[in-house]
Amino acid sequence: MEDQDRPMRHEELFSRAIRAGKRTYFFDVKETRNEERYLTI
């Protein structure tokens, strides 16, 4: 792979903070360079 020296680019598509009682949950949907989407909580 020619792009191994570069860090992976993560484009943020969606971000939301949800309050649930005393806790706050952060949900982010991001996309990698090869257009795969993933969820971080």
C-alpha positions as CSV (number, residue, x, y, z in Angstrom):
1,M,0.0,0.0,0.0
2,E,1.4,3.4,-0.9
3,D,-0.4,5.4,1.8
4,Q,1.1,3.5,4.8
5,D,3.1,6.5,5.9
6,R,0.0,8.7,6.3
7,P,-2.3,8.4,9.3
8,M,-5.9,7.2,8.6
9,R,-8.3,10.0,7.9
10,H,-11.5,9.7,9.8
11,E,-14.3,12.0,8.5
12,E,-17.0,12.6,11.0
13,L,-20.4,12.2,9.5
14,F,-22.6,12.5,12.6
15,S,-22.1,13.4,16.3
16,R,-24.6,13.5,19.1
17,A,-24.4,13.8,22.9
18,I,-27.2,12.0,24.8
19,R,-27.9,12.7,28.5
20,A,-29.2,9.7,30.4
21,G,-29.6,10.6,34.1
22,K,-26.2,11.4,35.5
23,R,-24.4,10.1,32.5
24,T,-23.7,11.5,29.0
25,Y,-23.2,9.2,26.0
26,F,-21.4,10.5,23.0
27,F,-22.2,8.8,19.6
28,D,-20.0,9.5,16.6
29,V,-20.3,8.0,13.1
30,K,-17.1,8.3,11.2
31,E,-15.9,7.2,7.8
32,T,-12.4,5.8,6.8
33,R,-10.6,6.6,3.6
34,N,-12.0,3.5,1.9
35,E,-15.5,4.7,2.8
36,E,-16.2,2.2,5.6
37,R,-18.4,3.7,8.3
38,Y,-18.1,2.9,12.0
39,L,-19.7,4.0,15.3
40,T,-17.9,5.1,18.4
41,I,-19.6,5.3,21.7
